[in-house]
Amino acid sequence: MEQIIVNGLYLGAQYALIALGLTLIFSLMNVMNFAHGQMYVMGGFITYTVVSQFNIPFFIALIISGMALAVIGALIEKFLFRPVIKKSKRDESTMLLAAGIGFFLDSVILLAFGEKQRGVPKIIDGVFNWDFRIIMPYDRIVIGCIAIAMIIAFMLLMHYSKAGRAMRALAQDKVAATLMGVNVDRYQMIGFALGAMLAGVVGGLLVTITGINLGMGGPTSTKAFIMIMIGGAGVIPGAIVGGFILGMMESVGLSVLSQYGDITYLLIFASLMIFLAIRPHGLMGKPWG
């Protein structure tokens, strides 16, 4: 049981970090970024390239990856989403744009990095073994701690920085925030860049654990959507709760039902459908719009 809980916390920290970026973008712009998984994959490939091709230390490569994805996210928001949001009268336009960006990034990743699985050496060797009840490689412990530290830093940023307060105000009431002098375009771009950066950093973190390949984008986006639907779309604490719930469900399923193959995800999706039928706005959510 202890091993299942530790594995669930490890997975949950990663998932929460992925979901935070997606729900931040949704809360600010009312946009479901279907390209979020591709940003995760691109972050992993950038980290791999910087480490393997330029022999730069992993943690510096992680910072470079986050900065690169932040720039990409800012450009996507400014030159693609912003004009569409201002000119279009239908929400479906942003959804189609996000899907198109996802396909475009898939093609860019394929051309730039190829479709093979890539990975970097472990950042630390050895295995933590507590009386054979909890067995966890040290590199996973480090990655999990980094993910939790980033979640805490993100929450502190949102609560105590000027940019964080402005983004929270926009998420709560865009009209009122605008009347109070908040620059909507600036902080939406910052929010989108921050969301993309979080996705890229998680991809970089996991390139040393599971590796990265082109096919991870779609499943990652799907898991991110599951997490924010569990917690409540657009609710930042809900994304964290949803991430840890999904991580724990996956840990329990893979441990208890490992002999049945992919039935774990079948049960997770079935549980999600039942949950949404009972509570369509999630645990901490509110009606959209």
C-alpha positions in Angstrom: 0.0 0.0 0.0 2.8 2.4 0.8 4.4 1.8 -2.6 1.1 2.6 -4.3 0.7 5.8 -2.4 4.2 7.0 -3.2 3.8 6.1 -6.9 0.5 8.0 -6.9 2.1 11.1 -5.4 5.0 10.9 -7.9 2.6 10.7 -10.9 0.2 13.2 -9.4 2.9 15.9 -9.0 3.8 15.6 -12.7 0.2 15.5 -13.8 -0.7 18.5 -11.7 2.1 20.5 -13.2 0.8 19.6 -16.7 -2.8 20.5 -15.8 -1.8 23.8 -14.2 -0.6 25.2 -17.5 -3.7 24.1 -19.4 -6.2 25.4 -16.8 -4.3 28.7 -16.6 -4.8 29.2 -20.3 -8.4 28.2 -20.1 -9.2 30.5 -17.1 -7.7 33.5 -18.8 -8.8 33.0 -22.4 -11.6 30.5 -22.3 -9.5 28.4 -24.7 -9.0 24.7 -24.5 -5.4 24.4 -25.8 -5.4 21.1 -27.7 -1.7 21.7 -28.5 -0.7 21.4 -24.8 0.5 17.9 -25.2 2.6 18.8 -28.2 4.2 21.6 -26.2 5.1 19.0 -23.6 6.7 16.8 -26.2 8.6 19.7 -27.7 10.0 20.6 -24.3 11.3 17.1 -23.9 13.0 17.1 -27.3 14.6 20.5 -26.7 15.9 19.3 -23.4 17.3 16.1 -25.1 18.9 18.1 -27.9 20.6 20.6 -25.5 21.9 17.8 -23.3 23.0 15.3 -26.0 24.2 17.7 -28.7 25.7 20.5 -26.7 26.8 18.6 -23.6 25.0 21.2 -21.4 24.0 20.0 -17.8 20.5 18.7 -17.5 19.2 21.4 -15.2 20.4 24.2 -17.4 18.9 22.4 -20.4 15.6 22.3 -18.4 15.7 26.1 -18.0 16.5 26.6 -21.7 13.6 24.3 -22.6 11.2 26.2 -20.3 12.3 29.6 -21.8 12.0 28.3 -25.4 8.4 27.1 -24.8 7.5 30.4 -23.0 8.6 32.3 -26.2 6.7 29.9 -28.4 3.6 30.2 -26.3 3.8 34.0 -26.3 4.1 34.1 -30.1 1.2 31.6 -30.5 -1.0 33.8 -28.3 -0.1 37.1 -29.9 -0.1 36.1 -33.6 -2.7 33.3 -33.6 -5.1 33.2 -30.7 -5.4 37.0 -30.1 -6.6 37.9 -33.6 -9.0 35.0 -33.7 -10.5 35.8 -30.3 -11.0 39.4 -31.2 -12.5 38.8 -34.7 -14.4 35.5 -34.3 -17.9 35.4 -32.7 -17.8 31.6 -32.2 -15.9 29.7 -29.5 -15.4 26.8 -32.0 -12.9 29.0 -33.9 -10.4 28.9 -31.0 -10.9 25.1 -30.6 -10.2 24.5 -34.3 -7.2 26.8 -34.2 -5.8 24.9 -31.1 -6.3 21.6 -32.9 -4.5 23.0 -36.0 -1.6 24.2 -33.9 -1.3 20.8 -32.4 -1.0 19.2 -35.8 1.4 21.8 -36.9 3.7 21.3 -33.9 3.5 17.5 -34.5 4.9 18.1 -38.0 7.6 20.5 -36.7 8.7 18.0 -34.1 8.8 15.2 -36.7 10.9 17.3 -39.1 13.2 18.7 -36.4 13.7 15.6 -34.1 12.3 12.6 -35.9 9.9 10.0 -34.5 12.3 7.8 -32.5 12.2 7.5 -28.8 14.8 9.8 -27.2 16.1 10.1 -23.7 19.0 11.3 -21.6 21.0 9.5 -18.9 19.7 9.4 -15.4 20.5 12.6 -13.4 21.3 10.5 -10.3 21.9 6.7 -9.8 20.7 4.5 -7.1 17.5 3.3 -5.5 15.8 4.2 -2.2 14.7 1.1 -0.4 12.8 1.3 2.8 12.4 -2.2 4.2 11.2 -3.4 0.8 7.9 -1.5 1.4 8.9 1.5 -0.6 11.3 1.2 -3.5 11.9 4.3 -5.6 14.8 5.3 -7.8 16.5 8.4 -6.6 16.0 10.2 -9.9 12.3 9.8 -9.6 12.4 11.2 -6.1 14.4 14.3 -7.4 11.9 14.8 -10.3 8.9 14.5 -8.0 10.4 17.0 -5.5 11.2 19.4 -8.4 7.6 19.1 -9.6 6.1 19.8 -6.1 8.5 22.7 -5.7 7.3 24.2 -9.0 3.7 23.8 -8.0 4.3 25.7 -4.8 6.3 28.4 -6.7 3.4 28.7 -9.2 0.9 29.2 -6.4 3.1 31.8 -4.7 3.5 33.6 -8.0 -0.2 33.7 -8.6 -1.0 35.0 -5.1 1.8 37.4 -4.3 3.1 38.8 -7.6 1.7 41.7 -9.6 1.4 39.5 -12.7 -0.3 36.7 -10.7 -2.9 39.1 -9.1 -3.6 40.5 -12.6 -4.1 37.1 -14.1 -6.4 36.1 -11.2 -8.4 39.2 -11.7 -8.8 38.5 -15.4 -9.9 34.9 -14.7 -12.5 36.1 -12.2 -14.0 39.0 -14.2 -12.3 40.3 -17.3 -14.6 43.4 -17.7 -14.0 44.5 -14.1 -10.2 43.8 -14.4 -10.1 45.9 -17.6 -11.9 48.8 -15.8 -9.4 48.6 -13.0 -6.5 49.1 -15.5 -5.4 45.6 -16.1 -3.8 45.2 -19.6 -5.7 42.2 -21.0 -3.5 41.5 -24.0 -0.3 41.7 -21.9 -1.4 39.3 -19.2 -3.1 36.9 -21.4 0.2 36.6 -23.3 2.1 36.1 -20.0 -0.4 33.5 -18.9 -0.2 31.6 -22.2 3.6 31.8 -22.1 3.6 30.5 -18.5 1.3 27.6 -19.4 3.4 26.6 -22.3 6.6 26.9 -20.1 5.1 24.5 -17.5 4.3 22.0 -20.2 7.8 22.2 -21.6 9.4 21.9 -18.3 7.4 18.7 -17.4 8.4 17.2 -20.8 12.0 18.1 -20.0 11.8 16.5 -16.5 10.4 13.2 -17.9 12.9 12.9 -20.8 15.3 11.5 -18.2 12.7 9.0 -16.8 10.5 7.7 -19.5 12.0 9.3 -22.6 10.1 11.2 -25.2 8.6 10.4 -28.6 6.3 12.0 -31.1 3.3 10.0 -30.1 3.1 11.3 -26.5 1.4 14.6 -27.4 -2.2 13.3 -27.8 -2.3 11.1 -24.7 -0.7 13.9 -22.6 -3.4 16.3 -23.8 -6.1 13.8 -23.0 -4.8 13.2 -19.5 -4.6 17.0 -18.9 -8.2 17.4 -20.0 -9.2 14.6 -17.6 -7.4 16.3 -14.7 -9.0 19.7 -15.2 -12.5 18.1 -15.7 -12.1 16.3 -12.4 -11.0 19.4 -10.5 -13.0 22.0 -12.5 -12.1 23.7 -15.7 -10.5 27.0 -15.1 -10.0 26.5 -11.4 -6.2 26.4 -10.6 -6.5 24.5 -7.2 -8.8 22.1 -9.0 -6.1 21.3 -11.5 -3.7 20.3 -8.7 -6.4 18.2 -7.0 -7.3 16.6 -10.4 -3.7 15.8 -11.1 -3.1 14.0 -7.8 -6.4 12.1 -8.1 -5.5 10.9 -11.6 -2.0 10.0 -10.4 -3.4 8.0 -7.5 -6.1 6.3 -9.7 -3.4 5.3 -12.2 -1.1 4.0 -9.5 -3.8 1.9 -8.0 -5.0 0.6 -11.3 -1.5 -0.3 -12.6 -0.6 -2.1 -9.4 -3.9 -3.9 -8.8 -4.9 -4.6 -12.4 -1.5 -4.9 -14.1 -2.3 -8.4 -15.3 -5.3 -7.1 -17.3 -3.4 -4.7 -19.6 -5.1 -1.6 -20.6 -8.2 -2.1 -18.5 -6.9 0.5 -16.1 -7.5 3.4 -18.5 -10.9 1.9 -19.4 -11.9 2.0 -15.8 -10.5 5.5 -15.4 -12.5 6.8 -18.4 -15.7 5.0 -17.2 -15.3 6.5 -13.7 -14.8 9.9 -15.3 -18.0 9.7 -17.3 -20.0 8.6 -14.2 -18.4 11.4 -12.2 -19.2 14.1 -14.8 -22.8 12.9 -15.1 -23.1 13.5 -11.3 -21.0 16.6 -11.0 -20.5 18.1 -14.5 -18.5 21.1 -13.3 -15.9 19.1 -11.4 -15.0 19.1 -7.7 -14.2 22.7 -7.5 -15.5 24.1 -10.7 -18.3 26.4 -11.8 -20.4 26.7 -14.9 -18.3 27.7 -18.0 -18.7 31.3 -19.1 
